[in-house]
Amino acid sequence: MSQEIPHSVAHLLLVEDDVNTVGYIERFFRNSHVHITTATDGISGRDLATSRSWDCIILDRRLPRMDGLTILTQIRAENIQTPVLFLTTMDGIHDRVSGLRSGGDDYLVKPFALTELSARVESLLRRSKALSNDTRLIFADIEIDLLAREVRRAGTKLYIQAQELKLLEYFMRHPLVIFSREMLLQTVWDINFPIRTNLVETHISRLRERLGRDAPQLIHTVKGKGYILRNPEI
């Protein structure tokens, strides 16, 4: 883990039933500023998640005794807002959408690179700290005031239309996640059936213009996959 973690020690809960994956992750974080507690079944994971405070939870979807989606639903029902990263083999669009809609903050598909897992955990920890005042969203030099529905970049107020703001807000709540066109139609526009439209492409283009073509680009196209909010330095 890099030195960007905002805690002297970050306490992570890993709920994963594959012992090889658990060992793989534990060895990687061993010499970092991260303390990992593990649970290998859903019931134990749910009990640990609700019994104390965590900085981040890494959660498998397929678990014995209770699946990850049910765990997350119960966590959120108790108003526990700990950032949750799904780590799973379930890679379909419906799987990703259901994971994020149920309250997940990020979604990483196996097999995965440990460096990417580390970067995503860092992002969640930074965002969690930034959102301690939950009326604002912050990513890089972009800030959304959720009460005033205003967007600023590097301190300059931007004019952004309502649907563009909704799209930007969704990206900022889920940075480093690749969203396909279909996923964005489902989650941002609530279109849950096949449709031929350029809504996504048009709004992405307009949003990039609003954020400034001469400024560092944060919304990137991933060829053949979709779009991602990512800082160019990462």
N, C-alpha and C positions, 0 to 999 in steps of 0.2 A: 504494500500500500504506500502511496506517495505521501509526502509531508503535507499535502493539502487538506487532510482530514481535520475538521474543525474541533475535534475533541482531543484531549491529551490521550485518552483511551476510549475507543468506541466499543460499545457492547452490542454484539450481533447475535441474533438467534438464528441458527440454521436448522430447518426442519427438512430432513432428507433421509430416506430409508436405504439408499445405496451406500454401503460402507466405503467403497472405493472413492466415490465422489466426495464423501465427507473427509476422508483422509487427504485427498487431493487439495481441497480448499483449505483445510487446517494447516497443512504444510506450507502452503503459499503465504498465508497470513501470519505464520508463526513468529517472525521477527519484526512484525509491524506493530503499529499502535492500535491493534484490534484484538479484543478478547471474544472468542467464539464459544457459545454454548450450543450443544447439539441435541436434537430429539430425532428419533428414528421412526416414529409413528405419529399419526394425526392427533390422537387424544393427548399424548404427552406434549406434542407441539402446541396444541391449543391451550393446555393448562399452563405451560411456561409463558406463552405469549400474553396471557391475561393475569399472570401472578406477579409480574414485576415490569419495570420500565426498560425498554430496549431502544437503542438508537436506530436499528434497522433489523428487519426480519427477512431472511432468504427462505422462500417457501416452495417446495415441490408441489405439483398438482396431484400426482398419483402417489398416494400414501396408504399404508395399512391402517385400519380402524377408523379413519376419517380423512376424506380427501381435502386437498388444499383450498379449494374454493369454499367448502363449508367452513373450514377454519377461519378464512378471511371474513366471511359473512358474519360469523359469530364475534370476531374481534371488533369489526366495525359496529355491530349492534350494541356493543358495550362502550361505544364512543372512544375507542382506542385508535388514535390517528398515527401510530408508528408507521414509517415508510415500509412498504412491503414490495420486495422484488420476487416475482415468480421465476423459478429456475426449473425448466420442464422440457420434456420431449414433445409435448402437445403444441404443435406449431401451426395448426389451421387458423384461418382468419377468425372463425367463430370462437375458437379457444382463446385467442388473444383478446378479442373484443369482450368476451365474458369475463376474463380475468381482470381487465382494466375497469370495466363497468361495475364489477363487484367491489371495487375499492383498491385494486392493486395500483401501485405507482410506476412499476416498470415490469418488463416481460423479456426474459432472456431464454433462448431455446438451446437445449443440449443437442450436440456437443458444443462446448463453449470454450473460449480462450480466457484464462485466468486474468489476463491483463484487462480484458473488456469487463469482466465481472468486477474487478477492482475499480475501474473507472466509473461504472454505474453505481456502485456503492458510495464512492466519493461524491458523486453528483447528488444522490439522495440525501446524504448527510449534510452537504452544503445547503441544499434546498430546504431541508427540514429546519435548519438554523435560520435561514432567511425568512421562512414562513412562520416564525414564532409570533410575528405580528401577522395574523392570517387575513388581513385586509389587503395585502400586497403580494404580488408574484414577481420574482426577480430571476433573470437569467442573463448572464454576461452584463451588458450595459443597458438591457431592456427592463423596464419596470411597468407593471400594470397596477394601477390603483383600482381595486375591485369595487370599492364603494362609489368612487366618482366615475368609474368606467373610463379612465384615462390611461393613455400609453405614453411613456417617455423613453427616449433613447439618448443616452449620454446627457440626460437632464433636459433635453428638448422635447416639448410636447408634440405628438404626432396626431394627424387626423386619420382615424381608422374607422371604417364603417362597422356596423353592428356584427354582421356575419364574419367579417375579417377578424374582428376582435375575439369572437367566439372561437375561431380557428386558432388564433395565436394563443389564447388562453389554454386551449387543449394541448397544444404543443408544449407550452411552458410548464404545464402540470405533468408532462411525460417526456422530459428531454432524453435524448439518446435512444429513443424508441423509434424503430422504423415502422411507419404507418403506410399500408398500401392504400390505393385510391378507394377500394371497397370499404376498408376499415374506417376511413375518414367520412365516407358517405353515411355509414351506419352510426358513427359516434357523434359527429358534428351536425349532420343534417337529418339524422334519424330516418334515413332511407334504407330499408331492410329488404329490398327486392332488386333484381337486376335492372339496370337502367342505363341508357346511352346518354351521357351528359358530360359536359366539360366543366361542371361546377368546381370540382377540386382544382383542376389546372388553372382555371381563371382566377380563383381566389388566392391560390398560392402565388401566382404572378403579381396580382395586385398587392398582396401583403408584402412581397419582396420590395416592390416599388415604394410602399409606404415606409418601410423600415430603412430605405435609403440604398440605392444601387451602388453608391460610392463607399458606403460603410462595409465593414466585414460581413460577409454573408453568413447567416446563421441557419436558415432553412435550406437544406441541401437535398438534391435529388439523388436517390440511390438507384442506379440503373436496373430496371427489371424488378424492383422491389417496392419503391414508393418514396416517401419523404421522411426526413429526420431533422430535428432541432439539435444542432451540435455546434459547439464553439470550434472555430478552425484550428485553435491551438491544441485540441484534444485529439 
